Amino acid sequence: MAARRIVAIVLPQLACELVKQRGPVSPSGKAPLAVIIGGEEERRAALAARSEREAPAPVAVIDVVDDEARRYGVRPGQKVVEAAALVAHLAIHRVTFAEIDAALGRVAEVALGLGATAAIQLGEQGAQTRAGARAGAPRASRPGERAATTARSPWGDGPYDTVWLDITGASHLVGGEEALLGDLGERVAALGHRARLAIADGPRLAQALARFGAHADGAPGADAPIAPPGKGAQAIGPLPVQALPVEREVASFLVRLGVLRVEDLARLPRAQVAARLGPRTVEVMELLAGRDPVPLLPYEVPRLIEEEVLFDDPVESAESLLFVLRGMTSRIASRLAARGEACGRLNVAIAYDRSIARLRLGDRDDEVAAALLEDEERGPSLRFHVDMPVPLSDAGDLLRPLKAKLERIELAAPAVGVHLIASRIARARRVQLDLSRDRSVDPDSLPALLAELSAEIGAERVGVLEVADAHRPEARSRLVPVPDEAAAGRTSAAARARAAAEQGAAGERAEGADAPAPEPARLLPQPIPLGRVGRGAIVAVDRHLYAIERLSFVMRLDAVEWWTPTPASRDYARAWLVSGAPSGRASPARLGELRPPRDGASASSCGEAWIYVDRATGEAFLQGWCE
């Protein structure tokens, strides 16, 4: 049986990265950053405080700081008032546990493309052990919230900053464990996160190596630690004792005794060590022996892909919203690529500032203002969707229709958040590579163009013409949605063979029968009435006069569609329209620009029109142009 192999993905700056994804952390964009992690109640209080521009409470405790704030002396665990005394221009933001869990879920979803099981928390055994270790600690009031002591623990119990991936028996598919870590690091970086990776025989061993390994300083190009199978105890030996799941007081006591590293603790008598480790003695002793049997709780991938960003400062410009949407579509594209899927619709909800929206929309009595103000639960928001004629998965292709839609929308109030949902999930197409890919047309460019046009002019106006079985020329084609094969710019071999067979059969019929009746090259949206016509008659087209030089009968339709309330009985003909001397010929497309000859010019303008005569009234109509 293959040895168990677990990858730990530690995101030490996850909370700070989530804040930076919203936009600039300060007007200057270069201020040190500190983050307070809170639950849903704190989030609602923060959203309510944004309208009054209230700052975080001075008694609030900082949970995470970025590298810039750390250089100024700001540390996790400090109160806001203490940190503000050290750095006057410190930017303090709030991140909820729901946002943390959603970000870890995105990483787990991306990682599932390289392993069998991903998890953002350990199984029941680890949960029971942690519950006993935190006896008396405050518990979360609702799902998605975590106790504050859990968030500030250096070990990071629970879904705080670590994602685990089971790669047992899967690393050889990508060229080994080192290649797998490289690929995994690129996928996490595409989500906008800086990660520390490690591989060991268990989740806690891998997490300790990822947090406190030789690459823990985050230097680019540093090799991720990989513990050989069965060598977990030797791998964590050089790590500090803080890498073990012990309380801070216990770790401080061991350091004061001179026990600085894990291997120093392993040399001590087991009975004396067990008396000092507290309620986590069993866990620590197992890790010192290199055993880590804690199971992973599999992460359930949601069917719909959702991204949500809340702004600390409301934004009113489309450029700021596009900046946020660019990051959101990039993360959605990474998740779709890991799934091997694409999305056919993007639903967007832009939340408005409640107070300003009510102030601006309160005097309006239209249906739009009433619909925005009556939604008390979600608050006033702008909601729209963008349909893709063909499911797309590339980040740039997803952003283009959103940009075209957003540029034509005017915000009714400052936006405090954006919620993006990718629905209509379908399997993504895979285009076979060929040697002429760099010189030929990209087959994925047409679906992206169709999506942008749908957002710009409406999905009902984008499609392909389909031949319909009808007698009237204007009904022989109709606009239908773009089929998958046509939008992808390729057809299957069976479709090409079927088209060739139909074309050959049509040629044989044409050779053995009379030629079909001529058809107009271009039809007008609405027929233009001409009155009664005949050879030599004068007709007005587009405010200009023309003479009918000759008429050529084409066909007669007698009581077509008699089962409808408006049956048609028509005579179709080709009419030669001239203006000026009877010489020369004009293009049908320029017939509306024809002018009578000036200054005695002998040149004439003419064109061949497609007309029909209603047999019931005898009135003629100009319906199109012929070649």
Disulfide bonds with the S-S distance in Angstrom:
none
